[in-house]
Amino acid sequence: MRPSSSRPDTPSGRSGRVSRRRFLAQSLPAVVAAPLVLSLEEKALAGAAPAGATAGAAPREKSPMGKLGKLDVSRLICGGNLISGYAHSRDLLYVSTLLKHYFTEEKIFETWARCEAFGINTMVASSSDPRVARLYREYVKRGGKIQYIAQVNPKPDDMTTSIREAADAGAVAGFLLGNIGDKWVREGAVGRVGEAVEIIRDHGLIAGVAGHELRTPMAVDKAKIAVDFYVKTLHQDNYWSKRRPEQTAEVIDNYRTDNYWCRDCQETVDYFAKVKKPWIAYKVLAAGAIPAREGFRFAFESGADFALVGMFDFQIDVDVAITRQVLASKLNRTRAWIA
């Protein structure tokens, strides 16, 4: 989650919408923080970014692609927390409400369409958000092609409903919500994780498991659960609001501390160096605390096959440009590309 701190003026008699050129000119220095300098490509995007995008529009700056099973998936995947109002906002109590007001149904459609226009062909959204299935069906009816990976939230007494609803909505893959995966592993209920994976696959979806804690994928591997991919948090602790020494709670409790999501960064990198399953890294920008160029490079150099990132519509073109540049540059990467 990367909330913007800007408050554009709304002159009388004019729409409250600020032009993309003006907004990007104001915002890019914060997105690509000093001492980094905007590339020529990013300057061009800032100066001549299109005012909107529609489903099916010709791709402009394509995001590089990888494979998830038989699927072609953009290396940069659009996250769904923002559109559902699930905000990591530290102590800014209004942010979740702000997101829900910003992401109207039309803005969600516009965001997905803009992803497609810039070559992001896959998004993640929560199956526990009652709007998602309805909106995704409507988006497809309008001609949208973006692939839907569902973040599923099964209950111990109802393991099927959220998975079935995601499949019925047209999801191509599903993964167990990270907080739930962490919780079940902590409780010793690894078999329940395996059951969820089987149900996801029984519904015709590529099946994965997410976790904030490294012991979640470790336990899944130890139990020989046949997942197709992992979703694991990854970020460095080199940002101003990083966790304080007294914050020793498990990451599952991050709704109390709300400023860190990966407390085992190097251990995660070392472990996934040996994992032969695709790895989608998430929270790579520590919910907006790390500049995109820095976070993307660290994720891909550390071995991630994909980066799952929550993006506002006005961030998509620049994020794609940064992803392309990072992946086209010389990466200090030792893990082979698995996907």
N, C-alpha and C positions, 0 to 999 in steps of 0.2 A: 504494500500500500504506500503510495507516494502522494500525499495530499499537497496541493499547491497552496502557497501562502499568499499569493497575489489576490488583490481585490479590485478587479477592473471597474472603472467608472461607467456609469450608465447615463449619458447625457439625455436630457429631456427630449422626447420625441424620437429617440433612436432605440433600436433593439438593444437588449442587454448583452448581446454577443459581441465580443471583441474580435477584430480581424485576426486570422491566424498569423499573418505577418507581424503584426504588432505584438501579439502574445508571445510568439516564439522569440522575437527579438528581446523581449523582457525576461523570458524564462530560461533560455538556453544557458546563460552564465551560471545559473543555479544547478541545472541538470548536468552540465559538463564543467565541474568546478575547477577553479584555479588550483595548481598552476597549469592545468590542461588547457590547450588552445583548440578552438573549433577547427575542424578540417574544412577544406574547400567544399566538400560535399555537404557537410552540415550547414555551412554558411549559405549554400545554395538552397537547401531545404528551408532554412529560416527565412530567406528572402523571397522564395517563390513557391511556398507550399500551397497546394490546392485548398480551396475553401471547404470542400466536402468530398465525400466519396459515396458511391452507391454499389450495392451488391453486383458482382460481375464486372466491375470496372477493370480496365486493363492494368495489370500489375506495374508498379513503377520501380521501387527499389526492393527487389525480392529478398526475402530472408532465405539464407541457405537452408537446405533440407537434409533430413536424416530419415531413418527407418524405424518404425515401431511396429514390430511384426511385419505385416504386409503393407502397412500404411506409410505413405509419404507424409512426414510431419516436419513442419518448419522448426529449425533449431531454436527459434524464439517463439514461445507459446504464450498466448494471452491468458492471464489469470482472471479469475472470476470473483475474487473477494470484493473488489470495488463495486461491481454492478449489483452485488447483493447487500452492500452497506456493511460488510464485515471489515471494519477499519481497525488497524493497529495504530492508535492515535496517541500513544503515551498518555499524557494528562490533559489532552484537548478533548473535552467531553462531547463537543458538538459535532465531531467529524463524521461519525456514523450517520447522524441525521442529515448532515450536509450532503453526503454521498447519495443517500436515498432520494433527496430532492434533485440532485444533479442528474442522476442516472434515471431519467424518465424512460419509458418504453422506447420512444423514438431515439433517444440518445444511445441506448443499448444497441439498437439496430445500426445506428450510425457508427458506433465503435467497432462492431463486428465487421461491417462493410469496409471500414477504413483499414482494418487488419488485412482483409482480403486484397484491397487495392495495393497494399505494400508487401504482399506475398506471405503474410502470416496466415497459414491455412488451418490452424488448430487453436481452439480455445478450451479452457477448463471452466466449468461452472458447477455449483453445488446442487446436488439433487434434492437437498433439503430445503432449498429456496423454492417455494411453490410457484413462483413466476417463471422459472427457468424453462421447464418443459413446454409451457404454453408459448413463451416468447420464441424459443428455438424453432418450434413447429411453424410459427408465423413467419419467422425469418426465412426459413427454407421455402415456404410458399411464395415469398417475395423474390425468390431466385438466389438466395444466399447459399454458398457452398462450404462455408467454414465447418470444419469437423469439430464435434463435441466430445470431449473427454469428461466423463462425469466423476465428480468427487462424491462418493457414496457414503451414506451415514446409516448403516444398518443397526438395528437394536438387537440385544440378546434374545428378546422375545418376538422379534419380527426381523428376520435376516433378509427377507426377500423384497419388501415393498419398495424401498428406495432404489434398489438395483433394477427391479422390473420397470419402474417409472422412467428411469434413465434410458433403458433399452427401448421402451415404447416411444420415447421422445426422439429417438434417432441417434443416441450416443454410439460411438464406435469403440470406445474403451471406457473402463471404469477403474478407479482405485479407491481403496479404503482410506477414509479421512485420517490424516496424520494424528490428530488428537485421540481418535478412537483406536488406531493401531497401537499407539504408545500405551494407552490405558489398558488394553487387553493384554499386551505383552507384560506390563508391570504386574498385572493380576495373575499372570501365569496361564492365561487363556489363549495360548498360541493356536490351539486347535480351532478356536472360533475364528481366528484370522484365516486359517486354511479353509474353513467352511465358507467364509465370505468370498474368498478367491474362487472357489469352485462354483458358487452361485453366479458370480460375475461372468465366468466363462460359460456356464450353462445357458446364459442369456445371449450368447453369441458375441460377447465383448472381449477385447484384449484386457487382461486382468493385471492390476498392480496393487502395491501396498505403499502407503506413505508413512513417514515418521519424522518427528522433530528429533527424536533420540536415536542414536546409532544402534542401540541394543534392539530396536525394532527390526530393521533388516537383518541384523545378526541372528536374532531368534528365528526369523522366517527361514533364513538359509540353513540354520542348524536343524530345523524341523523338516527340511527338504520340501517345503511348500513350493509348488511349481508356478511361481509368479512369472509374468512376462516382462515386467519392468518395475523399477523402484522410483519413488518420489521422496527425496531426502533433502532436508534443509542444508544450506551451505552459505556461510558468509564469514568474513574475518571480523575480529573485534577491534577494528581500528577506527571506529566512529565515535563521535562525541557522547552520544547517549547510550553507549554500550553498558552492559550490566555492571553493577557495582559489586565490590567484594562480598558484601553481606547478602547479596541475592543468590543464594545457593539452592533455591527450590528447583525441582525438576522442570524441564521445559514445558511439560504438560500444564503447569501452573502459570504459563506466561501471560494469562489474562490479568494476573495480579501485578506482575512486574512490567510486562508489555514493553520491553526494550531489547530483548534478545530471543533468538530462535534457533541458533545452532551453538551449543556450548561444547561441541566436540569436533571442531573444524578440522584440525590436522588428523585426528583419528579417523574421521570420515573419509578424508582424502586417501589415507593409507589403506583403509579397508576396501574402498571401492576400486582401488588399483587392481584388486584381485577378483572383483565381481564381474562376471561375464554376462550380465543382463543390462539392458539400457537403463541409464540413470537420468532422470529429470531432476535437476536441482531447483529448489524453490527457496524463497526468502533471500535471494542472492543480493538484494539491495538493502537487506535489513529493514524492510518496510519503509523505504524511502530515505534512509540515513546515509547510504553509500551512493556516490555518483555512478551512473549507468556504465560508463566506459570502464571504470575500475571494477565494478561488480561483475560485469559480463566477462571481462578478461580473466578475472580470478576463477570464475566458475568453469570456464572452458579449459583454462590451463590446468585446473585441478582434476580434470577428468570427466566432468559432466558432459553428457551427450546432448542435452537440451536445457534451456533455461526457461522456467515458468515465471512470468513477471506480470504483476498487475499494472495495467497501463490506462491512463486517460486517453481519450481520442486524440488529444493534441500532442501526445508524447510518442505516438506510434511511429511516425515517419522517421523521427530522429533515432529512436531506439533500434529500428531496423537498420538504419545507416551505420550506427555504432556496431551492431552485431556483425554486419557484413565486413566492416573494416577490421574488427578484432579477429574474425575467422580468416580473413585474407592475409593477415600479418603473420609473422613468425611466432608461433605459440610455444612456450616452454611447457609442453604437455608430454607426459610419459605414458599415461594410460591410452591404450589403443581406442579408437572410435568403435564402440560396440554397436552403434546404430547410425 
